[in-house]
Structure formats: structure tokens, C-alpha cells
Amino acid sequence: MSGERILEVADLKKHFPIRGGLLGGTVGYVYAVDGVSFHIDKGETLSLVGESGCGKSTVGKSVLRLFSLTAGQVVLNGKRIDDMPTGSLRPIRRQIQVVFQDPFSSLNPRMKVRDILAEPIKNFGLAKDSKDLEERIGQLMDKVRLPRDAVNRWPHEFSGGQRQRICIARALAAEPDVIVCDEAVSALDVSVKAQIVNLLQDLQQELGLAMLFISHDLAIVEHMTHRVAVMYLGKIVEVAERRALFGGPRHPYTEALLSAVPVPEPGAARERIVLKGDVPSPIKPPPGCRFHTRCPYAFDRCRSEEPQLRDDGHGHFAACHLHDLPAAQNPLLNRATPTAFRTDASLGTA
């Protein structure tokens, strides 16, 4: 990582209106994303994790400007893009690309691989002539480790893992600075998943890409990320460097998420934390801390005052009132059984 800021998001909000009544007016809002801030440097991976429905994918689509924002700022390579009109976004599309979750619906079944990869190259005028175009297509196939002659085949002739490699090649075709991976490996088999993750890491090192990696699979995240941001009900509740977060979470929700990951070593001690109740509705989030309805450590202040995301002095941010208590009274700092993770282990290929 170079420390060069590529993407910066400040107080991002996306509220979807609920239509109803006789006249079809707005009767409420779904607070899908409600004040999210983060940044990504060149060559860095920031993973966005949390339960289904917490707003992860909405953040990704908001950053990509696939819809307009309710509030907040998105700055890409020093240029604010959240307030740009749709017609002016074309140059921005080249700088930030996406790999979607489903490799089967992400590719046009009526286009051969050559045409799929050629489309972004032609759209952004990156090839000097037809010979240059063919060479670029061949290099993309090399980068994602597929044979060059496969460009003459149709998407249905490939496996799921091979299709996702083509999706990655299509994203790389525009020569972007940032790639948003929206659950890019969740639909794949375990062995194929590992190969795609290793491929993404190799490409990042080779090309200096920044990545926003959206996932619910903490084992994958722990293997490939630099920093982790944990979301709950539209808000980020914790952000930290990978080792710090997996080694000592500072938010009860993160602690519960990590306790649910299968133990990597037989016999390793791990206390499973089962959260009570259901995730509240994003239409009417609870007052105070949004996690207090399920938190095993909640006290009166949690029910009335919303905690702010604060740094512990070492770049580990958490939004939790427990850290205002004396250290001896903070259950997150006095765990009987520390969380055990393989922070140095390779995911391998199986």
C-alpha cells in the first residue's frame, strides 16, 4: 500500500422511499445506509462485512453511482463524483469497475468472450487499432489464467469459476483504479472460491488495484483483506486493520460474528455467542445504539444515545459506549476466551 488515497466516502446515506396511500405518496423510508464513512488507499483492500440486509451492497452500488445518493460525499482520485450528473459519469466508469456476485447472470449469453472483453476497451478508446485490441484481449485472458483461444466460446460453455474469471477480466479491461467486488466469490464452490481469491490478490499486487470487497464470509475476508469495516443496520460499527479486528474485536456485534466462524484448529476454544431476537427493521431503526436490542452488554445509555465511531488511538475505530467504562468493567477487554484465528494461514486451493 502506498498511502495514496484513491476512494473516500463521507457520511454516505441512501434512504429508499416507501410509497403508499390512495395517492401513492411517500409514507416512510427504508434507511438502508445511514451515515457511512471510510477510505481506501492505492493497493489496499477494505472488506465490508455484516449480516444480509445490513446495507453492504447498497454501499457498493452507491459508490458506483448506480443510483443517486440521499446524502454524503464520494471522492474518487480527488474528484467528487456523488453530485455529478449521470451524463458526466462516463470517464468515472473507467476508474471504478465492479465484479458482481452471480457469474451466470453477469455475462451476456448472446456475446462471445472476445466481444465481452472488447466492449469496455472500445467504449473507452483504449486500443489504437484492431491488432492492439486483440493483443489486449489476449493479455486479459493471460491475467485471469484462461487460455487465449477460449475467447471464441460462449459464456454457457464455461464453469462458474471460469465465468467469474471472465467477469474479472472484463473489469480489468477498462484499466480501473478501484474494483468493487460485491460477494464476488459467495456463489462458488470452496476450492474454486480459494482460486479466485488468490487470483484477486495476485492481480492487486501486480496492478496496484484498490478493492472494496463486500462479503459475509469472514474466513475469506480474514485471508485477503488489509482492513475490515463491520456494518450493522445501515451503519459501520467497527473499522480496524485485519489483525487487530480478528485478534480483539471492540464491538459486541463483531465479537458475535467472529464467534460464529468455524474454528480453524480442532480443539481450539471458542465460546459461541448467540444473539437474541431478530435484526430490527431498517424502516424504523431503534433509538440510541442500533444494536442495543440484541446486545448482551447493553445498559441504559445504549438505549437513548447513539455511540460515535471513535479511534482507540491505534487506528481501531468502534462505536460502542462500553469503551467509556473503566477498563476493568468493559467485557470486551476482559474476555475469558480470546477469539482464535489463523491470521497467517494461507487459504490454499481446497
N, C-alpha and C positions, 0 to 999 in steps of 0.2 A: 504493500500500500504506500502511495506517495504522499498522502495527506492533502492532495489536491481535491477540493470539494467539487463533486460532479452534480449531485442532486440534493436539494434542500427543500423540505416540506415544513411549513409553519402553520399550526392551528387549523389544519385541514378539517372541513366539515362537509358532509353530504347527507342532507335530510330529504327523504322521498315523501312527497305529499300523498295523503290518503284522500281519495275522492269519495263523496257520498252525499246523501240527502236528495231531495227532489230535484235540485238544480245542478247536482254533480259538483258542488263546491268542495273546497278543502276542509276536511273535518279533523285533521290531525296530521302528524308526521311520523315517519319511521326514522329514528335517529341512528342511521346505520354507521356513520362515522361522525364523531362529535368532539373534535379538537385534538387532532393527531399531529405530532411534530417529530421529525427525525432528519438525518442527513446520511449520505453515502459518499465515500471518497473513491477516487480512481483506484481500480484494482481490488475493491473491497466488496464483500458480500454481507448484506444485512438481511437477516431472516426475520420474517414477520409471522408469529405463531399465535395459536389460540384455538378455542373450540369453533366448530362450524357455526356460522351466523354471527361471529364477533365483529365482522367488518373487514377482514383481511383483504378479500378480493375486491371489495369496494374501494379500498385504499389504492390498490394496484390500478384499477380502471380509472380512478380519479387522476392519478399521476400520469397515466397515458392519455388523459383528456378524451376518454371515450364518452364522457358526458360532462356537462357543466358542473361546477362546484357550487355549493351553498355559500361557503366562506373559506378563507385561508389563502395561502400562497404556495405555489410550486415554482421553484427556481432551478432551471436546467442549464448547466455550464454558464452560470452567472446571469442568465436571462430569465425574467419572469414569464411563465407560459400560462398561468391559470386564467389570466384576463385577456388572452389573445383570442380574436375571433376565429371561428372554425376554418375559414378560408385562408388564414395566415399560418396554419399549423403544418403545412406540408414540409418545410425544412426541418421542423422539430421531429417529425416522424422518423427521419433518418437517424437522429441521435438517440432515440429510445425505442426499442423494439420489445416484443413480447413472445413468450412461449406459453401456450395455453395448456390446460390440464389434459384434454382429450385429444390424443394424436389422430383419432379416427375421423372426427368431425372438423379438425383444424385444417385439413388439406382438401382442396377442390378435387373431387373424384373425376372431373372431366378434363383435368390438366395433367400432362406427364411431368415428371420430376424436373426435367430441363426447363419447362415453361414456368413451373412454380418458383424455381430459383432465379430464373431470368427476370421475372416480373419486377422485383424491387430494384434490381440493377438497372433496368431500363427506366423505371419510374424516376430514379434519382440521377440518371445520366452518368453512371459511374464507368461505363465501358466506352472505349474510344471507337471500337468497330466490332464486327461480328466475331473476329478471331479473338479479340480481348474478352468478349462476352463468354465465349466457350471456355477460355482458359480460366476465367473467374469461376465459372460453374464447376469446372474440374477441381479447382483448388478448394472450393467449399465442400465437395464430396470427400476430398482428402482430409480436411479438417475434422469432419464428423465420422471419419473412418468407415466410409462406404465406398464400394468400387465405382469408378468413374462411369462404367458402362450402364450402371443402374439408372442413369438419368433418362434412359429411354423407356422406363417402365412406368406403370400407373400406380397410384397410391395403394389400391387394393391388393397389389402384389407383394406388399411388404408387411412384416410383423409390426406389432405395436411399438417395440423398441426402435425398429428401423424407421418407422414413421416419425417418431419423436426426434430422431437424429436429423431427419429431413426438415422438421419444423425448426430445429436449432440452426441448421444451415440457412434456411430462409431468413431467420432473424439476423444472422451474421452477414447476409448478402448486402445489407444496407450499410455495413461498417459502423455500427452504433457505438455509443459510449456506455450506454446502460441497457441491460436486458432485465425485464420483469418476468420472472418465472412463477406463474400462477398455478401452484400444485402440479408442477411440470412432471413429476415422477409418481404421483399417487395412483395413477391408473395402470402402472406397470408391475410385472412380476418382480419378486425380490432380487433375483440375480440381474435382471435387466435394469432394474432401478439403480443398482450399485454401479453398473457400467455407465449409465447416463450421468450420474452424479460425478463419477471420476472424469468423464469427458468434459463436463462443465468446468470442473476445477482446472483441468489442463488448458482449456481454452481461455480461461480467465488469466492464468499465468502467462500464456503466450501473447494474448492480445491486450492485456491490461484492462479488461472489462470490469465495470461496476455492476453488481447484481442485487436486485431486490427479490429475495427468494421467499415466496409465500408458501407456507406448508403447515400441516398439523402433525407431521411425523418428526418427533423430536430426536429420534435416533439418526435420521438423515441430517437434520439441522446441526446436531452436535458434531457430525463428521465434517461438514463442509463450510460452515459459516465463520465469519470473523466476529460479528456482533449479533445479538438477538434482541428483538423487541417483542414483548408479550402483550397481546391485546385481549381486552375483556369488555364486551358490550359497547363497542364503539370507541374505546379509549385505550391508550397504551398505559399499562400499569407498571412495567419494568423494562429497562434497557440496560444492557451490560455487555462487556466482552464475553466471548463464549465460555472461557474457563471460569470466570467469576460467576456467571449465572448458573452454570451447571454444577459448580462446586459449592455455591452458597446462595441460593435464591433469597431475595429480600422482600418478596411479596407472597402472601399466603396462597394466591391463585397459582403462581409459578411453582410454588412448593408442591401443590396438589397435582399439577400437570406432570412434574418430574417423577412423582411417586407412582404414576400410572404407567410409566415406561417399563417394559420388561427388563428384569435385572440381567446385565450382560455377563455376569460371572455366577455360576452355580454356587449356592451357599452364601452369597453376599447378602448382608442385612439390608432390608428396605421396609419401612413402615408405609403401607398403602393408606393414603388419605382419601376417604370417600366424602365428597361434598354433598351436603344436604340440599334438598329442594331442586328446583329447575332454574335454568337461566331466565331472568326477568325479561319481559317484553321490551324490545327497543322502541316501541311506541310510547311507553310510559316508564322510563328508567327510574329506579328507586332514588330517593334523595340521598345526599351525603356520598359516601363511597358506594359505587355501584355493586361492589362485591359483598357488601355487608350482610345481605340476605342469606348468603351461603358460607360466610367466613366463620371458621371455628374460633377465631380470636376476637371477633367484633365486640366493641364496647360502645358506650353512649355517643361519643364523639363521632364515630364512624357513621352513625345513622343520621346525622344532621350536617356535618361539614365535609365537603369534598376534599380529599387529600390532593396535594400538588406533586408533580413528578420532581423529585429533588435528588441532587447528587450527594453521595456519601463522602465525597472528597477524593474518590479514586475512579471517577468515571462510571460508577454504578448508580443508575437512577432508579428510584422506586417511588410509587405513590401510595404510601401507607402510613397511617397515624401511629403504628406501633413503634416507629423509629423516633418518635418524640418521647417515648418512655425511657426510663433508665435502662441501661443495657441488661442488667440482671433481671428485669421484668419483661424483656422482649423475647417472646417464644421463638422468633425466627433466628435469634442469635444464640439460643441455648437449646439446640436440637440434641436429643438423646441419640438419634441415629442419623448421621450425616448422609446426604444423598451421594451415592456412588455411581460414577460414570466413567466410561473409557475415553477420556479426553485426548489420549494419544493413539488410540487404536485406529487401524485402517478399516474401512467398510469392506474392503475386498471385493470379490466378484460373486459372492454367493450369499 
